[in-house]
């Protein structure tokens, strides 16, 4: 199982569209993909906090993400769920052919690959925080490249440039939607929205 997963990960990194095609051919059900997403969210949150422990931010700087594992998991989960719906409905709006399960799969698989990279990054942080952070930056760029290719394969789009532009636009929409959601939650809980 582990060997097959690593083989699929290698294929996805070296030939993203082919890797996505292989995943789509597995016909994974939503009953498998949703729990997989929550597992990845939980593990990613834990690993982020491990990374913060191994290489804490320098004094006077504020971490970009919440340090509470539960808050980070809730934030990550919310972003990913919104991303799945945006990827599906916007993709179909622009003539894409991918189904909802495929959109869920693309988001989950991207996160699985990032989770693998997070493990490597933590190992590098033990050796050198600078090297680990540089690796993290490279992984971020790679994640964008992979996701653009996954979306292109899922929806049978030809232009990677247009897919990238669409993802940027959708990301802005997701952030806007999440901001509204957080503001509503803050009002319900009686918290000042500026502190959220």
Backbone as a printed PyTorch tensor [residue, N CA C, xyz], in Angstrom:
tensor([[[  0.8180,  -1.1970,   0.0000],
         [  0.0000,   0.0000,   0.0000],
         [  0.8660,   1.2670,   0.0000]],

        [[  1.8680,   1.2850,   0.9200],
         [  2.7630,   2.4380,   1.0110],
         [  3.5590,   2.6060,  -0.2690]],

        [[  4.0170,   1.4890,  -0.8200],
         [  4.8070,   1.5440,  -2.0550],
         [  3.9640,   2.0780,  -3.2170]],

        [[  2.6980,   1.6520,  -3.2860],
         [  1.8050,   2.1310,  -4.3430],
         [  1.5370,   3.6220,  -4.1850]],

        [[  1.3840,   4.0710,  -2.9390],
         [  1.1430,   5.4880,  -2.6690],
         [  2.3490,   6.3260,  -3.0790]],

        [[  3.5550,   5.8550,  -2.7200],
         [  4.7760,   6.5850,  -3.0850],
         [  4.9890,   6.5970,  -4.5920]],

        [[  4.6530,   5.4900,  -5.2460],
         [  4.7690,   5.4070,  -6.6980],
         [  3.8290,   6.4020,  -7.3660]],

        [[  2.6160,   6.4980,  -6.8580],
         [  1.6340,   7.4420,  -7.3890],
         [  2.0660,   8.8830,  -7.1230]],

        [[  2.6840,   9.1050,  -5.9600],
         [  3.1840,  10.4430,  -5.6240],
         [  4.3060,  10.8360,  -6.5820]],

        [[  5.2100,   9.9060,  -6.8720],
         [  6.3070,  10.1880,  -7.8170],
         [  5.7550,  10.5200,  -9.1970]],

        [[  4.7800,   9.7420,  -9.6460],
         [  4.1720,   9.9800, -10.9500],
         [  3.4960,  11.3480, -10.9800]],

        [[  2.8160,  11.7000,  -9.8990],
         [  2.1000,  12.9740,  -9.8400],
         [  3.0540,  14.1650,  -9.8830]],

        [[  4.2340,  14.0060,  -9.2780],
         [  5.2160,  15.1000,  -9.2580],
         [  5.9350,  15.2070, -10.5940]],

        [[  6.2850,  14.0640, -11.1820],
         [  7.0440,  14.0900, -12.4410],
         [  6.1480,  14.3160, -13.6520]],

        [[  4.9030,  13.8250, -13.5820],
         [  3.9550,  13.9930, -14.6840],
         [  2.5620,  14.2060, -14.0970]],

        [[  2.2900,  15.4510, -13.6450],
         [  1.0610,  15.7150, -12.8800],
         [ -0.2320,  15.2840, -13.5600]],

        [[ -0.3410,  15.5580, -14.8500],
         [ -1.6040,  15.2210, -15.5280],
         [ -1.7910,  13.7100, -15.5940]],

        [[ -0.7030,  13.0070, -15.8340],
         [ -0.7820,  11.5430, -15.8840],
         [ -1.1150,  10.9780, -14.5010]],

        [[ -0.5320,  11.5820, -13.4530],
         [ -0.8260,  11.1520, -12.0910],
         [ -2.2840,  11.3650, -11.7510]],

        [[ -2.8220,  12.5180, -12.1510],
         [ -4.2330,  12.8090, -11.8800],
         [ -5.1350,  11.8490, -12.6460]],

        [[ -4.7440,  11.5330, -13.8770],
         [ -5.5280,  10.6010, -14.6870],
         [ -5.5890,   9.2290, -14.0040]],

        [[ -4.4340,   8.7910, -13.4750],
         [ -4.3840,   7.4930, -12.7820],
         [ -5.2870,   7.5010, -11.5520]],

        [[ -5.2970,   8.6230, -10.8280],
         [ -6.1570,   8.7360,  -9.6510],
         [ -7.6350,   8.7260, -10.0320]],

        [[ -7.9790,   9.4780, -11.0720],
         [ -9.3740,   9.5240, -11.5140],
         [ -9.8620,   8.1490, -11.9570]],

        [[ -8.9610,   7.3660, -12.5530],
         [ -9.3240,   6.0230, -13.0120],
         [ -9.6210,   5.0630, -11.8530]],

        [[ -9.2070,   5.4400, -10.6440],
         [ -9.4970,   4.5980,  -9.4730],
         [-10.9550,   4.7110,  -9.0390]],

        [[-11.6510,   5.7650,  -9.5200],
         [-13.0660,   5.9750,  -9.1750],
         [-13.3100,   5.9460,  -7.6640]],

        [[-12.5010,   6.7000,  -6.9320],
         [-12.6590,   6.7470,  -5.4750],
         [-13.9610,   7.4470,  -5.1140]],

        [[-14.6510,   6.8930,  -4.1580],
         [-15.9570,   7.3880,  -3.7440],
         [-15.8090,   8.5180,  -2.7290]],

        [[-16.8330,   9.3740,  -2.6680],
         [-16.8190,  10.4700,  -1.6830],
         [-16.7520,   9.9390,  -0.2590]],

        [[-17.2890,   8.7410,  -0.0260],
         [-17.2570,   8.1610,   1.3140],
         [-15.8290,   7.8480,   1.7620]],

        [[-14.9190,   7.7450,   0.7910],
         [-13.5000,   7.5610,   1.0920],
         [-12.7850,   8.9070,   1.1260]],

        [[-13.1560,   9.7870,   0.2080],
         [-12.4370,  11.0500,   0.0440],
         [-12.6810,  12.0490,   1.1710]],

        [[-13.9260,  12.1520,   1.6720],
         [-14.1840,  13.1090,   2.7590],
         [-13.4020,  12.7510,   4.0190]],

        [[-13.4620,  11.4780,   4.4790],
         [-12.6390,  11.1350,   5.6560],
         [-11.1390,  11.3360,   5.3960]],

        [[-10.7070,  11.0690,   4.1450],
         [ -9.2980,  11.2850,   3.8090],
         [ -8.9320,  12.7590,   3.9680]],

        [[ -9.8570,  13.6440,   3.5550],
         [ -9.5920,  15.0780,   3.7000],
         [ -9.4390,  15.4500,   5.1710]],

        [[-10.3450,  14.9690,   6.0300],
         [-10.2780,  15.3450,   7.4500],
         [ -9.0320,  14.7750,   8.1110]],

        [[ -8.6310,  13.5900,   7.6790],
         [ -7.3950,  13.0050,   8.2190],
         [ -6.1850,  13.8500,   7.8290]],

        [[ -6.1310,  14.2640,   6.5650],
         [ -5.0170,  15.0820,   6.0820],
         [ -4.9990,  16.4290,   6.8030]],

        [[ -6.1840,  17.0160,   7.0140],
         [ -6.2710,  18.3010,   7.7260],
         [ -5.7060,  18.1560,   9.1380]],

        [[ -6.0930,  17.0860,   9.8270],
         [ -5.6200,  16.8690,  11.2020],
         [ -4.1090,  16.6570,  11.2390]],

        [[ -3.5980,  15.8070,  10.3460],
         [ -2.1610,  15.5300,  10.3190],
         [ -1.3560,  16.7660,   9.9510]],

        [[ -1.8640,  17.5350,   9.0050],
         [ -1.1810,  18.7500,   8.5810],
         [ -1.0920,  19.7510,   9.7240]],

        [[ -2.1670,  19.8630,  10.4880],
         [ -2.1910,  20.7730,  11.6340],
         [ -1.1640,  20.3530,  12.6850]],

        [[ -1.0970,  19.0570,  12.9490],
         [ -0.1340,  18.5390,  13.9260],
         [  1.2910,  18.7920,  13.4420]],

        [[  1.5600,  18.4910,  12.1660],
         [  2.9150,  18.6730,  11.6250],
         [  3.3280,  20.1410,  11.6140]],

        [[  2.3700,  21.0320,  11.3510],
         [  2.6780,  22.4660,  11.3770],
         [  3.1590,  22.8680,  12.7730]],

        [[  2.4780,  22.3520,  13.7910],
         [  2.8740,  22.6810,  15.1610],
         [  4.1980,  22.0330,  15.5440]],

        [[  4.4700,  20.8510,  15.0030],
         [  5.7860,  20.2290,  15.2140],
         [  6.8680,  21.1040,  14.5880]],

        [[  6.6120,  21.5970,  13.3810],
         [  7.5740,  22.4700,  12.6980],
         [  7.8080,  23.7430,  13.5020]],

        [[  6.7350,  24.2920,  14.1010],
         [  6.8740,  25.4980,  14.9300],
         [  7.7080,  25.2160,  16.1810]],

        [[  7.6200,  23.9820,  16.6750],
         [  8.4010,  23.5940,  17.8530],
         [  9.8770,  23.4180,  17.4840]],

        [[ 10.1100,  22.7860,  16.3230],
         [ 11.4880,  22.5310,  15.8760],
         [ 12.1960,  23.8300,  15.5180]],

        [[ 11.4850,  24.7010,  14.8070],
         [ 12.0750,  25.9750,  14.3820],
         [ 11.0870,  27.0930,  14.6880]],

        [[ 11.0240,  27.5280,  15.9660],
         [ 10.0570,  28.5670,  16.3260],
         [ 10.3730,  29.8900,  15.6410]],

        [[  9.3320,  30.7170,  15.3880],
         [  9.5770,  32.0160,  14.7760],
         [ 10.4630,  32.8700,  15.6760]],

        [[ 11.2540,  33.7200,  15.0650],
         [ 12.1300,  34.5780,  15.8480],
         [ 11.3040,  35.5400,  16.7060]],

        [[ 11.9050,  35.9880,  17.8030],
         [ 11.2100,  36.8580,  18.7620],
         [ 10.6760,  38.1090,  18.0750]],

        [[  9.4570,  38.4630,  18.4180],
         [  8.8590,  39.6760,  17.8610],
         [  8.0890,  39.4650,  16.5810]],

        [[  8.1830,  38.2560,  15.9930],
         [  7.4390,  37.9800,  14.7630],
         [  6.2060,  37.1440,  15.0940]],

        [[  5.1590,  37.3750,  14.3420],
         [  3.9040,  36.6510,  14.5540],
         [  3.7540,  35.5700,  13.4860]],

        [[  3.4490,  34.3270,  13.8770],
         [  3.2370,  33.2720,  12.8760],
         [  2.0890,  33.6380,  11.9320]],

        [[  2.2170,  33.2180,  10.6730],
         [  1.1850,  33.5170,   9.6800],
         [ -0.1090,  32.7720,   9.9650]],

        [[  0.0120,  31.5850,  10.5360],
         [ -1.1660,  30.7430,  10.7950],
         [ -1.3750,  30.5870,  12.2960]],

        [[ -2.5910,  30.2630,  12.7150],
         [ -2.8420,  30.0680,  14.1500],
         [ -1.9820,  28.9370,  14.7040]],

        [[ -1.5320,  29.0800,  15.9380],
         [ -0.7060,  28.0360,  16.5400],
         [ -1.5500,  26.9800,  17.2500]],

        [[ -2.8260,  27.2770,  17.4800],
         [ -3.7160,  26.2810,  18.0750],
         [ -4.0360,  25.2120,  17.0270]],

        [[ -3.7280,  23.9330,  17.3040],
         [ -4.0070,  22.8700,  16.3270],
         [ -5.4800,  22.8150,  15.9150]],

        [[ -6.3830,  23.0550,  16.8760],
         [ -7.8140,  22.9720,  16.5810],
         [ -8.2620,  24.1250,  15.6890]],

        [[ -7.7860,  25.3280,  15.9890],
         [ -8.1350,  26.4880,  15.1770],
         [ -7.5440,  26.3670,  13.7830]],

        [[ -6.3000,  25.8930,  13.7190],
         [ -5.6550,  25.7130,  12.4260],
         [ -6.3800,  24.6600,  11.5920]],

        [[ -6.7850,  23.5570,  12.2270],
         [ -7.5140,  22.5050,  11.5190],
         [ -8.8580,  23.0250,  11.0120]],

        [[ -9.5490,  23.8130,  11.8350],
         [-10.8460,  24.3710,  11.4250],
         [-10.6640,  25.3230,  10.2420]],

        [[ -9.6400,  26.1690,  10.3070],
         [ -9.3690,  27.1150,   9.2260],
         [ -8.9940,  26.3810,   7.9380]],

        [[ -8.0850,  25.4110,   8.0540],
         [ -7.6540,  24.6350,   6.8850],
         [ -8.8190,  23.8620,   6.2920]],

        [[ -9.5990,  23.2050,   7.1540],
         [-10.7520,  22.4480,   6.6840],
         [-11.7440,  23.3290,   5.9550]],

        [[-12.0090,  24.5100,   6.5040],
         [-12.9340,  25.4480,   5.8520],
         [-12.4580,  25.8830,   4.4840]],

        [[-11.1670,  26.2030,   4.4000],
         [-10.5910,  26.6160,   3.1040],
         [-10.6830,  25.4800,   2.0890]],

        [[-10.3780,  24.2640,   2.5280],
         [-10.3950,  23.1260,   1.5940],
         [-11.8100,  22.8040,   1.1120]],

        [[-12.7810,  22.8550,   2.0150],
         [-14.1670,  22.5820,   1.6110],
         [-14.6370,  23.6230,   0.6020]],

        [[-14.3730,  24.9000,   0.8870],
         [-14.7380,  25.9550,  -0.0690],
         [-14.0200,  25.7630,  -1.4020]],

        [[-12.7670,  25.3140,  -1.3350],
         [-11.9870,  25.0850,  -2.5560],
         [-12.5900,  23.9930,  -3.4200]],

        [[-13.0570,  22.9250,  -2.7730],
         [-13.6720,  21.8170,  -3.5180],
         [-14.8980,  22.3060,  -4.2850]],

        [[-15.7700,  23.0330,  -3.5930],
         [-16.9900,  23.5250,  -4.2420],
         [-16.6660,  24.5350,  -5.3390]],

        [[-15.7030,  25.4330,  -5.0680],
         [-15.3150,  26.4210,  -6.0800],
         [-14.7210,  25.7310,  -7.3030]],

        [[-13.8490,  24.7490,  -7.0630],
         [-13.2130,  24.0260,  -8.1750],
         [-14.2610,  23.3300,  -9.0310]],

        [[-15.2410,  22.7150,  -8.3860],
         [-16.2660,  21.9990,  -9.1450],
         [-17.1640,  22.9400,  -9.9350]],

        [[-17.7810,  23.8880,  -9.2240],
         [-18.7920,  24.7240,  -9.8820],
         [-18.1900,  25.7330, -10.8510]],

        [[-17.0540,  26.3090, -10.5040],
         [-16.4270,  27.2470, -11.4470],
         [-15.8720,  26.5010, -12.6530]],

        [[-15.3070,  25.3190, -12.4110],
         [-14.8070,  24.5120, -13.5230],
         [-15.9140,  24.1600, -14.5000]],

        [[-17.0540,  23.7470, -13.9650],
         [-18.1880,  23.4060, -14.8360],
         [-18.7290,  24.6450, -15.5380]],

        [[-18.7080,  25.7860, -14.8580],
         [-19.1970,  27.0270, -15.4420],
         [-18.3840,  27.4140, -16.6860]],

        [[-17.0850,  27.0710, -16.6610],
         [-16.2210,  27.4130, -17.7840],
         [-16.0310,  26.2550, -18.7560]],

        [[-16.9560,  25.3010, -18.7250],
         [-16.9300,  24.2250, -19.7110],
         [-16.1520,  22.9920, -19.2990]],

        [[-15.7700,  22.9020, -18.0330],
         [-15.0460,  21.7250, -17.5610],
         [-15.9370,  20.5000, -17.4910]],

        [[-15.3090,  19.3430, -17.5180],
         [-16.0710,  18.0900, -17.5590],
         [-15.9690,  17.2890, -16.2550]],

        [[-15.1370,  17.7380, -15.3280],
         [-14.9110,  16.9810, -14.0920],
         [-16.1180,  16.9590, -13.1800]],

        [[-16.2640,  15.8570, -12.4350],
         [-17.3550,  15.7360, -11.4710],
         [-16.9370,  16.2290, -10.0990]],

        [[-17.8960,  16.2430,  -9.1890],
         [-17.6240,  16.7370,  -7.8360],
         [-16.5830,  15.8620,  -7.1320]],

        [[-16.6990,  14.5400,  -7.2880],
         [-15.7350,  13.6370,  -6.6400],
         [-14.3230,  13.8920,  -7.1580]],

        [[-14.2020,  14.2150,  -8.4410],
         [-12.9040,  14.5300,  -9.0160],
         [-12.3140,  15.7990,  -8.4170]],

        [[-13.1660,  16.7930,  -8.1730],
         [-12.7100,  18.0350,  -7.5400],
         [-12.2330,  17.7590,  -6.1180]],

        [[-12.9930,  16.9410,  -5.4090],
         [-12.6130,  16.5640,  -4.0520],
         [-11.2870,  15.8010,  -4.0730]],

        [[-11.1460,  14.9030,  -5.0400],
         [ -9.9160,  14.1270,  -5.1770],
         [ -8.7100,  15.0230,  -5.4550]],

        [[ -8.8650,  16.0080,  -6.3570],
         [ -7.7550,  16.9080,  -6.6990],
         [ -7.2840,  17.6830,  -5.4760]],

        [[ -8.2230,  18.1610,  -4.6790],
         [ -7.8670,  18.9280,  -3.4780],
         [ -7.2080,  18.0150,  -2.4390]],

        [[ -7.7960,  16.8480,  -2.2160],
         [ -7.2550,  15.9170,  -1.2200],
         [ -5.8610,  15.4470,  -1.6160]],

        [[ -5.6880,  15.0760,  -2.8850],
         [ -4.3910,  14.5410,  -3.3170],
         [ -3.2990,  15.6080,  -3.2500]],

        [[ -3.6450,  16.8380,  -3.5820],
         [ -2.6680,  17.9240,  -3.4490],
         [ -2.2330,  18.0420,  -1.9920]],

        [[ -3.1840,  17.9320,  -1.0780],
         [ -2.8650,  18.0270,   0.3510],
         [ -2.0470,  16.8360,   0.8350]],

        [[ -2.3140,  15.6460,   0.2870],
         [ -1.5240,  14.4630,   0.6500],
         [ -0.0630,  14.6720,   0.2420]],

        [[  0.1420,  15.1890,  -0.9680],
         [  1.5120,  15.4400,  -1.4370],
         [  2.1940,  16.4970,  -0.5740]],

        [[  1.4470,  17.5330,  -0.1850],
         [  2.0100,  18.5780,   0.6690],
         [  2.3340,  18.0320,   2.0620]],

        [[  1.5300,  17.0750,   2.5190],
         [  1.7720,  16.4340,   3.8110],
         [  3.0910,  15.6600,   3.7740]],

        [[  3.3170,  14.9390,   2.6810],
         [  4.5850,  14.2160,   2.5130],
         [  5.7620,  15.1940,   2.5280]],

        [[  5.5820,  16.3040,   1.8290],
         [  6.6410,  17.3170,   1.7710],
         [  6.8680,  17.9380,   3.1480]],

        [[  5.8010,  18.0860,   3.9410],
         [  5.9190,  18.6400,   5.2870],
         [  6.8130,  17.7750,   6.1630]],

        [[  6.6870,  16.4650,   6.0070],
         [  7.5200,  15.5360,   6.7870],
         [  8.9920,  15.7500,   6.4360]],

        [[  9.2770,  15.8670,   5.1360],
         [ 10.6550,  16.1080,   4.6850],
         [ 11.1490,  17.4520,   5.2220]],

        [[ 10.2780,  18.4640,   5.1700],
         [ 10.6630,  19.7990,   5.6270],
         [ 11.0360,  19.7910,   7.1080]],

        [[ 10.2750,  19.0660,   7.9160],
         [ 10.5790,  19.0000,   9.3480],
         [ 11.9580,  18.3740,   9.5630]],

        [[ 12.2740,  17.3360,   8.7820],
         [ 13.6020,  16.7310,   8.8590],
         [ 14.6930,  17.7400,   8.5240]],

        [[ 14.4390,  18.5610,   7.4980],
         [ 15.4170,  19.5830,   7.1070],
         [ 15.5250,  20.6790,   8.1630]],

        [[ 14.4110,  21.0010,   8.8210],
         [ 14.4430,  22.0300,   9.8650],
         [ 15.3460,  21.6160,  11.0260]],

        [[ 15.4110,  20.3070,  11.2910],
         [ 16.3240,  19.8180,  12.3290],
         [ 17.7710,  20.1170,  11.9510]],

        [[ 18.0740,  19.9790,  10.6510],
         [ 19.4440,  20.2130,  10.1770],
         [ 19.7530,  21.6930,  10.0770]],

        [[ 18.8180,  22.4360,   9.4580],
         [ 19.0350,  23.8660,   9.2490],
         [ 17.6990,  24.5520,   9.0140]],

        [[ 17.2820,  25.4570,   9.8980],
         [ 16.0140,  26.1580,   9.7050],
         [ 15.9460,  26.8990,   8.3680]],

        [[ 17.0620,  27.5020,   7.9670],
         [ 17.0900,  28.2150,   6.6850],
         [ 16.8220,  27.2790,   5.5170]],

        [[ 17.4590,  26.1050,   5.5410],
         [ 17.2710,  25.1170,   4.4830],
         [ 15.8380,  24.6000,   4.4810]],

        [[ 15.3000,  24.3620,   5.6710],
         [ 13.9150,  23.8930,   5.7800],
         [ 12.9290,  24.9110,   5.2410]],

        [[ 13.1470,  26.1880,   5.5660],
         [ 12.2560,  27.2450,   5.0790],
         [ 12.3660,  27.4220,   3.5700]],

        [[ 13.5730,  27.2920,   3.0380],
         [ 13.7710,  27.3830,   1.5880],
         [ 13.0610,  26.2310,   0.8820]],

        [[ 13.1600,  25.0500,   1.4610],
         [ 12.4560,  23.8790,   0.9200],
         [ 10.9480,  24.1260,   0.9350]],

        [[ 10.4530,  24.6970,   2.0420],
         [  9.0260,  25.0010,   2.1550],
         [  8.5540,  25.9580,   1.0790]],

        [[  9.3840,  26.9410,   0.7640],
         [  9.0470,  27.8910,  -0.3040],
         [  8.9580,  27.1730,  -1.6490]],

        [[  9.9240,  26.2910,  -1.9040],
         [  9.9110,  25.5150,  -3.1420],
         [  8.6950,  24.6060,  -3.2330]],

        [[  8.3170,  24.0300,  -2.1000],
         [  7.1430,  23.1500,  -2.0580],
         [  5.8760,  23.9470,  -2.3720]],

        [[  5.8070,  25.1770,  -1.8650],
         [  4.6540,  26.0300,  -2.1520],
         [  4.4860,  26.2910,  -3.6330]],

        [[  5.6060,  26.5800,  -4.3070],
         [  5.5760,  26.8090,  -5.7590],
         [  5.1720,  25.5260,  -6.4840]],

        [[  5.7330,  24.3980,  -6.0270],
         [  5.4100,  23.1150,  -6.6450],
         [  3.9220,  22.7790,  -6.4610]],

        [[  3.3770,  23.1070,  -5.2870],
         [  1.9680,  22.8220,  -5.0210],
         [  1.0690,  23.5430,  -6.0090]],

        [[  1.4100,  24.7920,  -6.3090],
         [  0.6240,  25.5560,  -7.2840],
         [  0.7060,  24.8990,  -8.6530]],

        [[  1.9110,  24.5370,  -9.0580],
         [  2.1230,  23.8930, -10.3590],
         [  1.3310,  22.5840, -10.4650]],

        [[  1.4060,  21.7680,  -9.4240],
         [  0.6980,  20.4850,  -9.4330],
         [ -0.8070,  20.6950,  -9.4940]],

        [[ -1.3060,  21.6090,  -8.6580],
         [ -2.7510,  21.8270,  -8.5990],
         [ -3.2910,  22.3490,  -9.9190]],

        [[ -2.5480,  23.2460, -10.5680],
         [ -2.9700,  23.7560, -11.8820],
         [ -3.0830,  22.6040, -12.8730]],

        [[ -2.1110,  21.7080, -12.8730],
         [ -2.1430,  20.5520, -13.7760],
         [ -3.2600,  19.5810, -13.4190]],

        [[ -3.4820,  19.3740, -12.1260],
         [ -4.5580,  18.4750, -11.6930],
         [ -5.9130,  19.0050, -12.1690]],

        [[ -6.1210,  20.3080, -12.0060],
         [ -7.3820,  20.9210, -12.4190],
         [ -7.5470,  20.8400, -13.9320]],

        [[ -6.4470,  21.1020, -14.6560],
         [ -6.5030,  21.0330, -16.1170],
         [ -6.8880,  19.6300, -16.5830]],

        [[ -6.3040,  18.6190, -15.9440],
         [ -6.6200,  17.2330, -16.3200],
         [ -8.0470,  16.8760, -15.9180]],

        [[ -8.4600,  17.2700, -14.7400],
         [ -9.7960,  16.9690, -14.2430],
         [-10.8720,  17.5160, -15.1730]],

        [[-10.7220,  18.7690, -15.5700],
         [-11.7570,  19.4190, -16.3700],
         [-11.4600,  19.4070, -17.8740]],

        [[-10.3760,  18.7270, -18.2700],
         [ -9.9850,  18.6370, -19.6910],
         [ -9.7420,  20.0240, -20.2960]],

        [[ -9.1020,  20.9000, -19.5110],
         [ -8.7140,  22.2130, -20.0220],
         [ -7.3410,  22.0960, -20.6700]],

        [[ -7.1260,  22.8810, -21.7120],
         [ -5.8320,  22.8280, -22.4000],
         [ -4.8500,  23.8790, -21.8990]],

        [[ -5.3330,  25.0870, -21.6500],
         [ -4.4530,  26.1940, -21.2800],
         [ -4.1700,  26.2250, -19.7810]],

        [[ -2.9120,  25.9680, -19.4130],
         [ -2.5360,  26.0270, -18.0030],
         [ -2.5860,  27.4650, -17.4900]],

        [[ -2.2970,  28.4340, -18.3800],
         [ -2.3330,  29.8400, -17.9960],
         [ -3.7350,  30.2730, -17.5730]],

        [[ -4.7320,  29.8500, -18.3480],
         [ -6.1140,  30.2000, -18.0070],
         [ -6.5690,  29.4850, -16.7370]],

        [[ -6.1130,  28.2520, -16.5730],
         [ -6.4450,  27.5100, -15.3480],
         [ -5.8420,  28.2290, -14.1410]],

        [[ -4.5890,  28.6630, -14.2680],
         [ -3.9330,  29.3830, -13.1760],
         [ -4.6940,  30.6680, -12.8360]],

        [[ -5.0870,  31.4100, -13.8680],
         [ -5.8490,  32.6480, -13.6590],
         [ -7.1750,  32.3450, -12.9550]],

        [[ -7.8200,  31.2640, -13.3660],
         [ -9.0800,  30.8700, -12.7380],
         [ -8.8960,  30.4970, -11.2720]],

        [[ -7.7920,  29.8100, -10.9660],
         [ -7.5200,  29.4120,  -9.5810],
         [ -7.2550,  30.6380,  -8.7160]],

        [[ -6.5160,  31.6090,  -9.2760],
         [ -6.2490,  32.8440,  -8.5240],
         [ -7.5730,  33.5520,  -8.2120]],

        [[ -8.4420,  33.6600,  -9.2310],
         [ -9.7430,  34.2980,  -9.0320],
         [-10.5860,  33.5530,  -8.0160]],

        [[-10.5910,  32.2200,  -8.1190],
         [-11.3680,  31.4050,  -7.1790],
         [-10.8110,  31.5350,  -5.7610]],

        [[ -9.4760,  31.6300,  -5.6340],
         [ -8.8430,  31.7700,  -4.3120],
         [ -9.2720,  33.0630,  -3.6450]],

        [[ -9.3480,  34.1220,  -4.4340],
         [ -9.8100,  35.4030,  -3.8840],
         [-11.2470,  35.2580,  -3.3830]],

        [[-12.0680,  34.5640,  -4.1690],
         [-13.4530,  34.3290,  -3.7640],
         [-13.5510,  33.4950,  -2.5000]],

        [[-12.7020,  32.4590,  -2.3910],
         [-12.7070,  31.5950,  -1.2030],
         [-12.3120,  32.3960,   0.0330]],

        [[-11.2650,  33.2280,  -0.0960],
         [-10.8280,  34.0490,   1.0390],
         [-11.9390,  35.0220,   1.4490]],

        [[-12.5890,  35.6200,   0.4590],
         [-13.6850,  36.5520,   0.7350],
         [-14.8290,  35.8280,   1.4510]],

        [[-15.1840,  34.6490,   0.9330],
         [-16.2590,  33.8610,   1.5420],
         [-15.9250,  33.4410,   2.9610]],

        [[-14.6710,  33.0440,   3.1870],
         [-14.2370,  32.6330,   4.5180],
         [-14.2440,  33.8200,   5.4760]],

        [[-13.8810,  34.9990,   4.9810],
         [-13.9030,  36.2140,   5.8170],
         [-15.3200,  36.5160,   6.2860]],

        [[-16.2800,  36.3820,   5.3770],
         [-17.6840,  36.6190,   5.7400],
         [-18.1380,  35.5950,   6.7750]],

        [[-17.7660,  34.3330,   6.5490],
         [-18.1430,  33.2630,   7.4690],
         [-17.5640,  33.5060,   8.8590]],

        [[-16.2880,  33.8940,   8.9180],
         [-15.6470,  34.1660,  10.2060],
         [-16.2900,  35.3630,  10.9080]],

        [[-16.6680,  36.3790,  10.1230],
         [-17.3240,  37.5550,  10.6980],
         [-18.6820,  37.1760,  11.2970]],

        [[-19.4180,  36.3060,  10.5930],
         [-20.7220,  35.8560,  11.0960],
         [-20.5510,  35.0660,  12.3910]],

        [[-19.5650,  34.1550,  12.4000],
         [-19.2890,  33.3640,  13.6040],
         [-18.8910,  34.2800,  14.7590]],

        [[-18.0630,  35.2980,  14.4480],
         [-17.6210,  36.2410,  15.4790],
         [-18.8090,  36.9900,  16.0790]],

        [[-19.7410,  37.4030,  15.2410],
         [-20.9340,  38.1270,  15.7240],
         [-21.7850,  37.2220,  16.5920]],

        [[-21.9600,  35.9700,  16.1550],
         [-22.7580,  35.0030,  16.9310],
         [-22.1280,  34.7440,  18.2960]],

        [[-20.7840,  34.6520,  18.3310],
         [-20.0850,  34.3550,  19.5840],
         [-19.7970,  35.6190,  20.4000]],

        [[-20.1280,  36.7870,  19.8390],
         [-19.9090,  38.0500,  20.5640],
         [-18.4680,  38.4820,  20.6000]],

        [[-17.6880,  38.1170,  19.5550],
         [-16.2820,  38.4990,  19.4760],
         [-16.1640,  39.6780,  18.5060]],

        [[-15.2580,  40.5880,  18.7870],
         [-15.0090,  41.7030,  17.8820],
         [-14.4450,  41.1490,  16.5740]],

        [[-15.1240,  41.3080,  15.4100],
         [-14.6470,  40.7570,  14.1360],
         [-13.2390,  41.1780,  13.7790]],

        [[-12.7820,  42.3370,  14.2760],
         [-11.4280,  42.7800,  13.9560],
         [-10.3780,  41.9080,  14.6390]],

        [[-10.7760,  41.1760,  15.6710],
         [ -9.8330,  40.3170,  16.3780],
         [ -9.8180,  38.8900,  15.8430]],

        [[-10.6560,  38.6020,  14.8410],
         [-10.7210,  37.2510,  14.2860],
         [ -9.6250,  37.0780,  13.2640]]])
